[in-house]
Amino acid sequence: MPPNLALNSDAVTLGDGHPPGSCQGHWEYSNNTFKSTIVTEWDLVCDNASLNNMGSSIYMFGLLVGAVLFGSLADKYGRRIIILINLATQAVFGVGAAFAPNFYMYTALRFIVGTSISGVIMNAFVLGTEWTGPKQRMLAGIITDYFFGFGYILLAGLAYLIRDWRQLQLAISAPGFLFVFYIWVLPKSARWLMANDREEEAWELIRKAAQMNGKPITKDHELYPVQLQQGYKTEGKTKVKETHSCIDLVRTPKMRKQSLIVFYLWFVNVLVYYGLSLNISDFGMNIYLTQLIFGLVEMPARTITLFTLNRSRKISQLAFLAVGGTACLLTIFIPSELSVIRTVLAMIGKFGITASLSIIYVYSAEVFPTVIRQNGIGLSSMCARTGGVLAPMMYLLRSISPQAPMLLCGLCPLLGSALTLLLPETANRPLPDTIEDIEGTNLRSDTSTCFERVSSPKVKKNSSGMSHASDVCLFFY
């Protein structure tokens, strides 16, 4: 009978320290850390050891599919309905995964869960952004990110208390059914309704929001729906809108350079973020404690960006990438016996990458010009999800060298940090509107965002001095 396995997380090594290889026979597993895992239940060892990483990659691929699929569906049918459908899907298939009869069914169910999670996260962020005033938008985004850290910490506690994988899967999935009350409390997006010629519904939601905020709308704005609709019709008759596509992101030299760098930054941030998160057992310490530390470190990492972003997007991005990459790179020089030092360096690496990931959301939106900003963010998201798909597979490189994964986690961010030097500074600068702005012509003196320009000086004012039409969307915040 082969030697016993020392099972830590999803990394499996033989009791005598040799990596898993081609082998046959019956296995006995250590239950000191876990009572049961998918590895022990379905013997994902030796020739089948790579299936565990493959399963994680398929889950990440589900996130990619969900981002593409539910992004377009939400634009067509609305954010609210897509969020509600995906919350239900996540709960049902997540619970179903706890009862999966084999690894392949488990992986298929996890793929569906991945698509639904992506649909929830992406559209919840968009819905929240569309209901938040421009001054609070960055703060709202960072606060939302804090809950990822809370989930990280909570998972460490649950996993410590529940050592059976089926029970743990059930414990983290079943609470999803509590979100049924969102049917009654989750609002539609007023902005989406306006964009789809449903002004009356949008106006009703705006009245409710203003009333809840203690700033009820005055009679001066009661004619808003009619004026808005007439404005749209007038613009539609007199203005021919120039169309743009994803090709415009790489059609001209400067735009191509900036686009490719931003795509790489998204890719490397997510690659290293999940590369560290999914392989906490490699650092030699108790995996529950490591998971807890990795969750705690996300809080200061996201908080510090609130103070650095307003000073410089560019310096903040390259500095945190350099910190994360250097820390990961240093771990390969630390002997495995010094597990505490390795974990501290990994924690610093996670800090840098988490902060960098928070910054790239804001930075990339300001690098792309208004006319192709949505296309740029969409392709950036796809690059990010590709990094997520490859992150679990990255650890198959251990068969070449045990240091190879962390070497990759170190060098890739350092390359990204160097490439960031080629990007423009966008903090406290006017946003580019057109590709011509990027290619060398002077930027507009207007410092407003494309969203804020809706309430422009061109809108006529009434006798009280208050502007009509779309400025009402923000006045009660």
HELIX and SHEET records of a PDB file:
HELIX    1   1 ILE A   38  TRP A   42  1                                   5    
HELIX    2   2 CYS A   46  ASN A   48  5                                   3    
HELIX    3   3 SER A   50  TYR A   77  1                                  28    
HELIX    4   4 ARG A   79  ALA A   97  1                                  19    
HELIX    5   5 PHE A  103  GLU A  130  1                                  28    
HELIX    6   6 PRO A  134  GLN A  136  5                                   3    
HELIX    7   7 ARG A  137  LEU A  161  1                                  25    
HELIX    8   8 TRP A  165  SER A  173  1                                   9    
HELIX    9   9 ALA A  174  PHE A  181  5                                   8    
HELIX   10  10 TYR A  182  VAL A  185  1                                   4    
HELIX   11  11 ALA A  190  ALA A  195  1                                   6    
HELIX   12  12 GLU A  199  MET A  212  1                                  14    
HELIX   13  13 LYS A  219  HIS A  221  5                                   3    
HELIX   14  14 TYR A  224  THR A  238  1                                  15    
HELIX   15  15 ASP A  248  ARG A  251  1                                   4    
HELIX   16  16 PRO A  253  SER A  277  1                                  25    
HELIX   17  17 ILE A  280  PHE A  283  5                                   4    
HELIX   18  18 ILE A  287  LEU A  296  1                                  10    
HELIX   19  19 GLU A  298  THR A  308  1                                  11    
HELIX   20  20 ARG A  313  LEU A  330  1                                  18    
HELIX   21  21 THR A  331  PHE A  333  5                                   3    
HELIX   22  22 SER A  339  VAL A  367  1                                  29    
HELIX   23  23 THR A  370  ILE A  372  5                                   3    
HELIX   24  24 ARG A  373  MET A  394  1                                  22    
HELIX   25  25 TYR A  395  SER A  399  5                                   5    
HELIX   26  26 ALA A  404  THR A  420  1                                  17    
HELIX   27  27 ILE A  435  GLU A  439  1                                   5    
HELIX   28  28 GLU A  452  VAL A  454  5                                   3    
HELIX   29  29 ALA A  469  CYS A  473  5                                   5    
SHEET    1   A 2 LEU A   5  ASN A   8  0                                        
SHEET    2   A 2 ALA A  11  LEU A  14 -1                                        
END                                                                             
